[in-house]
């Protein structure tokens, strides 16, 4: 069963994914590195992780998987 994450956490992960992809394309963009660090801190310090249900590393992986799937779904032509 897929875990349902808070919308703000999912949005932060989606922004992290977009920023990571942009940094991979242009590795010397300092502002992208700073944005990635900011988003990483925002994701890691989100209150969701402090509750018992969100503590496993599998939850972190599932968040990234769902965010990546949402990005792919959004990019598909209609």
Secondary structure, DSSP 8 states (H G I E B T S, - for coil): ------HHHHHHHHHHHHHHHHHHHSTT-HHHHHHHHHHHHHHHT-GGGGSGGG-SHHHHHHHHHHHHHHHHHHHS--
